[in-house]
Amino acid sequence: MSTVVQYLPYILEGIYWTFALVFGGLALGFIIGLPVAIGQVYGDKFVKTLLNVYVWFFRGVPLIVLLFLFFWGVFPAMGMKLSALTTSIIVLGLRSGAYQSQIFRGAIESVEEGQVVAAKSIGMSDFQTITHIVLPQALRIAIPGWTNEYAILLKDSAICFTLGVMEVLTRTRYVAVSTGVYFLPYVFAGILYIILTYAGTKVFNIVYEKYRIPGLIGGE
């Protein structure tokens, strides 16, 4: 126990890397996912087909395969030498964008069609209707789904240890190998992930309770 305890600060430093992966992936996923969702709902047949292929690919291929594919295949082929951290954030973001697009798509489609018709009847353009009527409601409705995506990304970030990103699991593995003690470091890492998951989802739930619209999807 005393041997492992002295390494705990080293493991805890991995939280910064884990947060970089999670919030970087969430942010990139949002930037990608929202336009994809809008295109899937309001785009023409060609746009919808193209976006469906993107969603199908990144939801269908295992994360570890995507990490290897981009780190050793796609980016080198493009003449880009990206770090393991940068590659991991991009891959997590691309994959999260596919999942977030479905969260936003469902939220957009849950907004009553009558509001869209009413907006157009008073002369609002499609762009104005989407940005001023649909999205302000859809983004609030999507917060619970976004909360789940945070928890999923947090757990997925551990897979980035395969590229050597110095996040929590990577550091835990180094401690276990160097000390020869495996049980306690991994128990500590597991507890740490549980705490981070609970804390993050709690924050998102507080935001949802503050900004939810009464009468819409659980709002009363």
Backbone hydrogen bonds, N-H to C=O, Kabsch-Sander energy under -0.5 kcal/mol:
donor,donor_aa,acceptor,acceptor_aa,energy
5,V,1,M,-2.6
6,Q,2,S,-1.3
7,Y,4,V,-1.7
8,L,5,V,-1.4
11,I,7,Y,-1.8
12,L,8,L,-2.8
13,E,9,P,-1.6
14,G,11,I,-1.5
15,I,12,L,-1.9
16,Y,13,E,-1.1
17,W,13,E,-0.7
18,T,14,G,-2.6
19,F,15,I,-3.0
20,A,16,Y,-1.9
21,L,17,W,-2.1
22,V,18,T,-2.7
23,F,19,F,-2.7
24,G,19,F,-0.5
24,G,20,A,-1.5
25,G,21,L,-2.1
26,L,22,V,-2.6
27,A,23,F,-2.3
28,L,24,G,-2.4
29,G,25,G,-2.5
30,F,26,L,-2.2
31,I,27,A,-2.3
32,I,28,L,-2.0
33,G,29,G,-3.5
34,L,30,F,-2.1
36,V,32,I,-1.8
37,A,33,G,-2.5
38,I,34,L,-2.3
39,G,35,P,-2.6
40,Q,36,V,-2.4
41,V,37,A,-1.7
42,Y,38,I,-3.1
43,G,39,G,-1.9
48,K,44,D,-2.6
49,T,45,K,-2.2
50,L,46,F,-2.4
51,L,47,V,-2.5
52,N,48,K,-2.4
53,V,49,T,-1.8
54,Y,50,L,-1.7
55,V,51,L,-2.5
56,W,52,N,-2.8
57,F,53,V,-2.6
58,F,54,Y,-2.3
59,R,55,V,-1.8
60,G,56,W,-1.4
61,V,57,F,-1.8
66,L,62,P,-2.0
67,L,63,L,-2.5
68,F,64,I,-2.0
69,L,65,V,-2.8
70,F,66,L,-2.5
71,F,67,L,-2.4
72,W,68,F,-2.4
73,G,69,L,-1.0
74,V,69,L,-2.5
75,F,70,F,-1.9
77,A,73,G,-2.0
78,M,74,V,-1.3
79,G,76,P,-1.6
80,M,75,F,-2.8
82,L,80,M,-0.8
87,T,83,S,-2.6
88,S,84,A,-2.2
89,I,85,L,-2.4
90,I,86,T,-2.3
91,V,87,T,-2.7
92,L,88,S,-2.8
93,G,89,I,-2.4
94,L,90,I,-2.7
95,R,91,V,-2.5
96,S,92,L,-3.0
97,G,93,G,-2.5
98,A,94,L,-1.2
99,Y,95,R,-1.6
100,Q,96,S,-3.8
101,S,97,G,-1.9
102,Q,98,A,-0.8
102,Q,99,Y,-0.5
103,I,99,Y,-1.4
104,F,100,Q,-2.9
105,R,101,S,-2.3
106,G,102,Q,-2.0
107,A,103,I,-1.8
108,I,104,F,-2.9
109,E,105,R,-2.4
110,S,106,G,-0.9
111,V,107,A,-0.5
111,V,108,I,-1.2
115,Q,112,E,-1.2
116,V,112,E,-0.9
117,V,113,E,-2.3
118,A,114,G,-2.4
119,A,115,Q,-2.2
120,K,116,V,-2.2
121,S,117,V,-1.9
122,I,118,A,-0.9
122,I,119,A,-0.6
123,G,120,K,-1.5
124,M,119,A,-2.1
129,T,125,S,-2.5
130,I,126,D,-2.4
131,T,127,F,-2.6
132,H,128,Q,-2.4
133,I,129,T,-1.7
134,V,129,T,-2.1
135,L,130,I,-3.1
137,Q,133,I,-0.6
137,Q,134,V,-0.6
138,A,134,V,-2.9
139,L,135,L,-2.9
140,R,136,P,-0.6
141,I,137,Q,-2.3
142,A,138,A,-1.9
143,I,140,R,-1.1
146,W,142,A,-2.5
147,T,143,I,-2.1
148,N,144,P,-1.7
149,E,145,G,-1.8
150,Y,146,W,-1.9
151,A,147,T,-1.7
152,I,148,N,-2.3
153,L,149,E,-2.7
154,L,150,Y,-2.4
155,K,151,A,-1.7
156,D,152,I,-2.6
157,S,153,L,-2.2
158,A,155,K,-1.0
159,I,156,D,-1.7
160,C,157,S,-1.3
161,F,158,A,-1.5
162,T,159,I,-2.0
163,L,160,C,-1.5
164,G,161,F,-1.2
165,V,160,C,-1.5
167,E,165,V,-2.1
168,V,14,G,-0.6
171,R,167,E,-2.2
172,T,168,V,-2.3
173,R,169,L,-2.5
174,Y,170,T,-2.1
175,V,171,R,-2.2
176,A,172,T,-2.5
177,V,173,R,-2.5
178,S,174,Y,-2.5
179,T,175,V,-2.2
180,G,176,A,-1.8
182,Y,180,G,-0.6
186,Y,182,Y,-1.5
187,V,183,F,-2.1
188,F,184,L,-2.5
189,A,185,P,-2.3
190,G,186,Y,-2.3
191,I,187,V,-2.4
192,L,188,F,-2.3
193,Y,189,A,-2.3
194,I,190,G,-2.0
195,I,191,I,-2.3
196,L,192,L,-2.5
197,T,193,Y,-2.5
198,Y,194,I,-2.6
199,A,195,I,-2.8
200,G,196,L,-2.2
201,T,197,T,-2.4
202,K,198,Y,-2.1
203,V,199,A,-1.9
204,F,200,G,-2.1
205,N,201,T,-2.3
206,I,202,K,-2.0
207,V,203,V,-2.2
208,Y,204,F,-2.4
209,E,205,N,-2.5
210,K,206,I,-1.6
211,Y,207,V,-2.1
212,R,208,Y,-2.0
215,G,219,G,-1.7
216,L,213,I,-2.2
217,I,215,G,-0.6
219,G,216,L,-1.0
